[in-house]
Amino acid sequence: MVGNISPETVSFSASLGIKLPTNQPTIKLFPDQMVVIGWRKRAAGRKFWPSPAQPIPPHFSRDHLIDKNEEADVEVSFEDQAQINRFSKINLQMELLESKYDDQKKEKEYIDDLSMEMELLDEDSQLDYKIGDAFVKMTVSQVQDRIELEKDSLEVRITSMKAELAAMTKEMEDLKAQLYSKFGSSINLDKD
């Protein structure tokens, strides 16, 4: 609370179009659009968004607003906030893991194609096999053995990633069910 103006007074007075002191939060009501909350500063003739001259950004629309019927005034407890944060953290980790999982699957497909191509070569052929930054001459059978080892290690990594993704998905579904049961349509946990 600044001076004798509380946040409730600010939002109510701003919605009525009453002028507030400088550096106070203001709320602009745009007809058939939405409520825009921001700060206005009148120092040295500068104004910060929202100002009447600036149009509403295109990413604001009525689609993002909740109907009055669906709006619920639910208090968010510390445990609820912890669950929301946990859901967000798992969601981010899951996106990163899915990206790594896709990369590992592509690598496995590449190695499968490579092993099929290796079967067409003569056993006596010498191949350049890359180890680190160096290339080493090896026979086809030696390269095939190394490729099989890489393939096995990739399968183990893919299997462990798949299990980890399944565990994350289950935990996210549990958190989603708990949060939707408490907040209903006031919270959006689905990917767009």
C-alpha positions as CSV (number, residue, x, y, z in Angstrom):
1,M,0.0,0.0,0.0
2,V,1.4,3.4,-1.0
3,G,0.1,6.3,1.0
4,N,-3.6,5.8,1.5
5,I,-4.1,3.9,-1.8
6,S,-4.6,0.1,-1.5
7,P,-4.3,-2.3,-4.5
8,E,-8.1,-2.7,-4.4
9,T,-8.6,1.1,-4.6
10,V,-6.1,1.3,-7.4
11,S,-7.8,-1.3,-9.5
12,F,-11.3,0.1,-8.8
13,S,-10.4,3.7,-9.3
14,A,-8.4,2.9,-12.5
15,S,-11.3,1.0,-13.9
16,L,-13.5,4.1,-13.4
17,G,-10.9,6.2,-15.1
18,I,-9.8,8.2,-12.0
19,K,-6.3,9.7,-12.3
20,L,-3.8,8.3,-9.8
21,P,-0.6,9.7,-8.5
22,T,2.6,9.1,-10.5
23,N,4.3,5.7,-10.3
24,Q,1.0,4.0,-9.3
25,P,-0.3,0.9,-11.1
26,T,-3.0,1.6,-13.6
27,I,-5.6,-0.6,-15.3
28,K,-6.9,0.3,-18.7
29,L,-10.2,-1.2,-19.9
30,F,-10.4,-1.6,-23.6
31,P,-14.0,-2.1,-25.0
32,D,-14.6,-5.7,-26.1
33,Q,-10.9,-6.5,-25.6
34,M,-9.4,-7.2,-22.2
35,V,-8.0,-5.6,-19.1
36,V,-4.4,-4.4,-19.4
37,I,-2.4,-3.9,-16.2
38,G,0.7,-1.8,-16.2
39,W,2.6,1.1,-14.7
40,R,2.5,4.7,-15.9
41,K,5.3,7.1,-15.1
42,R,4.9,10.8,-15.8
43,A,8.5,11.9,-15.1
44,A,9.9,14.2,-17.8
45,G,7.0,13.7,-20.1
46,R,7.7,10.0,-20.6
47,K,4.9,7.5,-20.5
48,F,5.3,3.8,-20.2
49,W,2.9,1.2,-21.6
50,P,-0.1,1.0,-21.6
51,S,-0.9,4.4,-23.0
52,P,-3.9,5.2,-25.1
53,A,-1.8,5.9,-28.2
54,Q,-0.4,2.3,-28.2
55,P,-2.4,-0.4,-29.7
56,I,-3.1,-3.7,-27.9
57,P,-0.4,-6.2,-28.8
58,P,-1.7,-9.0,-31.1
59,H,-0.9,-11.8,-28.7
60,F,-3.6,-10.4,-26.3
61,S,-7.0,-11.6,-27.1
62,R,-10.3,-12.7,-25.6
63,D,-9.3,-16.4,-26.2
64,H,-7.0,-16.2,-23.2
65,L,-9.7,-14.9,-20.8
66,I,-11.7,-17.0,-18.5
67,D,-15.5,-16.8,-18.6
68,K,-17.2,-15.3,-15.5
69,N,-19.0,-18.6,-15.0
70,E,-15.8,-20.6,-14.9
71,E,-13.8,-18.1,-12.8
72,A,-13.1,-19.5,-9.3
73,D,-11.7,-17.5,-6.4
74,V,-9.4,-20.2,-4.9
75,E,-6.6,-19.4,-2.6
76,V,-3.2,-20.8,-3.6
77,S,-1.5,-22.4,-0.6
78,F,2.3,-23.0,-0.3
79,E,1.8,-26.7,-1.1
80,D,-0.2,-25.8,-4.2
81,Q,2.5,-23.4,-5.4
82,A,5.1,-26.2,-4.7
83,Q,3.1,-28.6,-6.8
84,I,2.8,-26.0,-9.7
85,N,6.5,-25.4,-9.5
86,R,7.2,-29.2,-9.5
87,F,4.9,-29.6,-12.5
88,S,6.8,-26.9,-14.4
89,K,10.2,-28.3,-13.5
90,I,9.2,-31.8,-14.6
91,N,7.7,-30.4,-17.8
92,L,11.0,-28.6,-18.7
93,Q,13.1,-31.7,-17.8
94,M,10.8,-33.8,-19.9
95,E,11.1,-31.6,-22.9
96,L,14.9,-31.7,-22.6
97,L,14.9,-35.5,-22.2
98,E,12.5,-36.0,-25.1
99,S,15.0,-34.0,-27.3
100,K,17.9,-36.2,-26.1
101,Y,15.7,-39.3,-26.6
102,D,15.0,-38.3,-30.2
103,D,18.7,-37.7,-30.9
104,Q,19.6,-41.1,-29.5
105,K,16.9,-42.8,-31.6
106,K,18.3,-41.0,-34.8
107,E,21.8,-42.2,-33.8
108,K,20.5,-45.8,-33.4
109,E,18.9,-45.6,-36.9
110,Y,22.1,-44.3,-38.3
111,I,24.1,-47.1,-36.7
112,D,21.6,-49.7,-38.0
113,D,21.9,-48.4,-41.5
114,L,25.7,-48.4,-41.1
115,S,25.8,-52.0,-40.0
116,M,23.7,-53.0,-43.0
117,E,26.1,-51.2,-45.3
118,M,29.0,-52.9,-43.6
119,E,27.7,-56.3,-44.5
120,L,28.1,-55.5,-48.2
121,L,31.9,-54.9,-47.8
122,D,34.6,-57.5,-48.2
123,E,36.1,-58.9,-45.0
124,D,39.6,-58.0,-46.1
125,S,38.9,-54.3,-46.6
126,Q,40.6,-51.7,-44.5
127,L,38.4,-48.9,-43.2
128,D,39.1,-45.6,-41.4
129,Y,37.4,-45.7,-38.1
130,K,37.2,-42.5,-36.1
131,I,38.2,-42.6,-32.4
132,G,38.0,-39.2,-30.9
133,D,39.8,-36.8,-33.3
134,A,41.9,-39.5,-35.0
135,F,41.2,-42.1,-37.7
136,V,42.5,-45.6,-37.2
137,K,42.7,-48.3,-40.0
138,M,40.7,-51.4,-39.0
139,T,39.3,-54.4,-40.8
140,V,35.6,-54.7,-41.5
141,S,35.1,-57.3,-38.8
142,Q,36.8,-55.1,-36.2
143,V,34.6,-52.1,-37.2
144,Q,31.5,-54.3,-37.0
145,D,32.4,-55.4,-33.5
146,R,32.8,-51.8,-32.4
147,I,29.5,-50.8,-34.1
148,E,27.7,-53.6,-32.2
149,L,29.1,-52.3,-28.9
150,E,28.0,-48.8,-29.7
151,K,24.6,-50.2,-30.7
152,D,24.2,-52.1,-27.4
153,S,25.1,-49.0,-25.3
154,L,22.7,-46.9,-27.3
155,E,19.9,-49.4,-26.7
156,V,20.6,-49.3,-23.0
157,R,20.5,-45.5,-22.9
158,I,17.3,-45.4,-25.0
159,T,15.7,-47.9,-22.7
160,S,16.6,-45.9,-19.6
161,M,15.4,-42.7,-21.2
162,K,12.1,-44.3,-22.1
163,A,11.7,-45.5,-18.5
164,E,12.6,-42.1,-17.1
165,L,10.1,-40.4,-19.5
166,A,7.3,-42.8,-18.4
167,A,8.0,-42.0,-14.7
168,M,7.9,-38.3,-15.5
169,T,4.7,-38.6,-17.4
170,K,3.1,-40.5,-14.6
171,E,4.2,-37.9,-12.0
172,M,2.9,-35.1,-14.3
173,E,-0.4,-36.8,-14.7
174,D,-0.8,-37.2,-10.9
175,L,0.1,-33.5,-10.3
176,K,-2.2,-32.4,-13.1
177,A,-5.1,-34.4,-11.6
178,Q,-4.5,-32.9,-8.2
179,L,-4.2,-29.3,-9.5
180,Y,-7.2,-29.5,-11.8
181,S,-9.3,-31.0,-9.0
182,K,-8.5,-27.9,-6.8
183,F,-8.3,-25.1,-9.4
184,G,-10.6,-26.4,-12.2
185,S,-10.4,-24.4,-15.3
186,S,-8.6,-21.5,-13.6
187,I,-5.3,-23.3,-14.3
188,N,-4.0,-24.5,-17.7
189,L,-1.5,-27.3,-17.6
190,D,-1.9,-28.6,-21.1
191,K,0.5,-27.9,-23.9
192,D,-1.0,-25.7,-26.7
